[in-house]
Amino acid sequence: MQHHNYQTLLDVSKRVNWRIDDIIGGDKRLDFSKPFLPEAFARTQALSFLSDRERLTLNHIRAHGYLAMFALVEGFILPFVNTAIAHDDGTPYRAPALQQFASEEVKHMELFRRFLIEFRDGFGTESSFLGPPEAIRDAVLAHSEMSVAIATLGIEWMSQAHYVESVRDDGDLDPQFKSLLKHHWQEESQHARLDALLLKELARNATAAQIERAIDEYFEIGGFLDGGLRSLAELDLASFERATGRALNADQKAEFLSVQHQALRWTFLGSAMRNKNFLAALGELGGSARARVEEASAMFC
């Protein structure tokens, strides 16, 4: 029964719970001599005109954007969860499980804030990011609750796969950056399952037409975020030139933007849309939800 799922996830979350001060600060520092982000997401090797040192610099810039992006999306996930808490249906353990979810999201935002401060101090030059975050949050939340639930579920399952499939066993990455992602993953694994329960609740009383419309709006959210990713590639280019003191020529800039935009699209959109757990959840909605997302995913690889 569903209340058993809420109880189980709450119990697991309480056991996993960690403190920010235990994983960042003091002697737990980033090592800028090592890459932070797996090449599967950074895609620096495709840029043949970069030196090894420049590839490492770009890897660090992309890692900065990676955690900044999670901080950004949690800005709209948190109010989504708070809305779900307000719609209490009396299911045992539902409210405390979601309240624990919300408190952990606040903790993650603080973790990422502290990472970004340490990154700024250690990297030495400014790395720009998207904003203002409130405008992005409001643009996403302007869509239906079910479409936001779908987008949130994709993000949560995506972050799980990123750590398990690409980060955990990569011995070349900085151990401290891996630790941040490990601890994020430990709590997000419960969040993904809670998101799935929330999506089922919303779908239970929805018509087939409403579910199809929610998929339409999910694509609208994806298109909005994709526009942001294109802007982020341009910001990363500026950050790269600032950090290296190198001005790329027009052809190099065009290649940089093409490769890095597609890398960002795969990292934050395509890898979610092809995640087996996310697709399974869409399949449970019925109709063409899963097939539509699978078909659309090809452009984000």
N, C-alpha and C positions, 0 to 999 in steps of 0.2 A: 504494500500500500504506500501511497505517496508520503504520508506522514513519517513512515519508517525511513524513507529516503532523506527527508529533512533532518530527522534525528541523527541518522548515521553521518551525514555530512557535517552537522554541527559538532558531533563528537570528534570526528577526524580533525576538523579545523582547530578545535581547542587543543588537541594534542600537538599539532604542527606548529602552532603559534610561536613566532620568534620576535625578538626585539631588534629595532634598528641599530642601536648602539653595539649590538653583538656582531654585526656584519659590516659596518662601515665606520671609518674614523680610527684614530690612534695609529697603530702599526698596520692596519688593514688599508693599504693604499693601492691605487692603480699603478701598474707598471707600463709606462709608455714605450718601453722597448719591445713590447709584444703586441700583436694584434688583439683587438677586443671582439670583433664580430667575425663569424665564419665567412669564408669566401663565397659560399652559396648565396649569401645576402649582400655582401659588400661588392662583389664583382669588380674588383680592381684589376685583376689580371687581364681582363679584356681590353684595358687601355694600354696599348703597347708603348705609347710615347711617355709613360711614367717610369721613373726609376723605382727601385725597390723601396727606397726611403720615402718617396712620394706616395707609393701605394700604401705604406704603413700610415702615413699622415691621413690619407683619404679614408682608410679603414677606421681610424679614430674619429674622424668627422662623422662618418656614417653611424658609428656606435653611439656617439652623442645624440644624433637624431633618432636612433632606435629607441633609447630609453625616454627621450623627450616626447616621442610619439605616444608611448604608453602612458606617460603622465597626461598627455593631452586627451587621449580617448577615455581615460578614467574620469576626466572632467565631465563627460556626458554619461558614463556608466553609473556613476554614483547617484545622480538625480533619478536615473531610470530605476535603480534598486530602491531608492527612497519612495518612489511612487508605488512600487510593488508592495512595500511594507505598509503603506497607507491603505492599500486595497486588501486588507486582511480578511481572509475568508474563514478564519477559525480553524484551519488545519493545524493539528498539533505540531509544535516545533517549527512551524513555518516562519513566524515572526522573529524568534531569536536567531534562527539560522540566517535569515536575510539581514538582520541587524549586525551579526558577526561579519557577514559579507561586506556590508557597508563600512564597518570600522576597519576592516583589512584594506579596503580600497583607499581609505584616507591614509593609512599607514604607508601604503605603496607610493602614494603621491609624495609623501614626506621623504621616503627613501630616495625617490628619483630627484627630488629637489636637492637633497644633500649630495647625490652623485654629480649633478650638474654643476654645483659649486666647486666640488673637488676637481672635476674635469676642467673647468675654466681656469682654475689656479694652476693645474699641472700642464695643460696643453700650451698655454702661453699666449694664444691669440683668440679672438672671439670666434665662436661658431654660432651662426644665426639659426633661428628656427621660426616656424610658422606662428602666426598669431593675428589678432589677439585671441586667446583661448576661449574667452566668453562668447565671442561671435561664432566661433566654430561649434562650440557646445550648443548654442541656441539654434544654429542652422540644422544640426542633426536632430535635436529634440523637437523641431517643428514637424517632423514626420510622425506617422502613427506609432503607437506603443509597440505593436507587433513588429513593425519593420525595424525599430530600434532594438527590439529583443533579438531579432535575427542577426542584425549587424553585431551586436554585443556577443552573441554566442559564437559567431565566426571568429571574432577577435580573441575570445578566451581559448577556443580550441586551437587556434593558430599559435598562440604563445606556448601552449603545451608542446606542440609538435616541434617548434623551433628549438626548445631546450633539449628535448629527448632525442631528436633525430640529427641535430646539427651542432649543438653546443656541448652537451655533456661529455662526449667522448673525444672532443677535439683537444689534443694535448698541446697544441701550439698557442692556444688563447691564454690571455692574462688570467691567472687564477682568481683574482679579485673580481674582475668583471663576470667571470663564470659564476662566482659565488652569489653575486647580486641576482643573476638570472635564475640560479638554482632556488634561492629562497622565494623569489617571485613565483616561480613555477609551483613550489610546494603548496602555496595557498591558492593560486589560480586554478589548480586542478579541481578543488572543491567548487570554485566559482563557476567553472564551465558546466558542471553538473547541476548547480542551482539555476543557472541560466536556462538549461534545457527544461527543467521543471516549470520555470516561469513561462517559457514559450508554449509548453503543452497546455498550461492554464489558459493562456490567451487564445490558443487555437481551438480549445474545446467548445467555446461558444461562438466561434467565427464561421461564417458561411464560406463556401468555396470561392466565391467572388472576392470576399474580403481577404482571404489568404493570397489570392493572385495579386490583389492590389498591394498587399504587404510586400510581396516580392518585387513589384514595380518600384515601390518606395525604397526597398533595400538597394536596388540598382541606382536609384537617385542619390542615396547616401554614398554609395561607392563612387559614383561619378563626381560628386562633390569632393570626396577625399582624394580622388585621382587628380583633380585639378590642383589640390594642395600639394600633392606629391611632385607634380611638375614644378611648382614654385619652390619646393624644398630642394630639388635637384639644382635649381639656379642658385639658391642660397648656399648649397654645399660647394658649388663651383667658386662662388665668391669667397667662402671660408677657406677653400683649398688654396686659391691664389694668395690670399692674405697670409696663410700659415707658411707657405713655401717661398713667397716672394717671387713666384714665377707667373708670368702672364701667358696663358695659352693663346695660340693663334686661332683664327676663326674656325678652321677645320677641326682643330683639336677640341675647341669649345663645343662644337656641334656634336662630335662623337661622345664627349664627356656627358653632355646632357641626354643624348639618346640612350647610352648604356646605363647611366645612373637612374634616369627616370624609370626605365624598365626594371632595373634592380629593385627600386623602391616599390614599384607596382607588384612585383612578385612577393617581396617581403611582407607587405601589409594587406594586399588584396588577393592575389593569385593563390598564395599558400593557404589562405583561409578557405577560398572557394573550392579548393581541391582536397581539403582535409576530410578524411573518411568519416570522422565522428560528426562533423558539421553536416556533411551530406546525408548521413544516416538520419539526423534529426530533421532535415528538410524532407526526406523521404516519408517520415511519419506524418507530415502535414497533408500528404496526399496530393492529388492533382499533378501539375507539371512543375512544382516548386524545385525539386531536386534537378530535374532535367534542364530547366532554364539556367540554373546557376552553373551546372557542369558545362553547358554549352558556352556560356559567357566567359568562363574562366580562361579559355585559350588565349585571349588577348592580353592577359596579365602575367604570362609566364616569362 
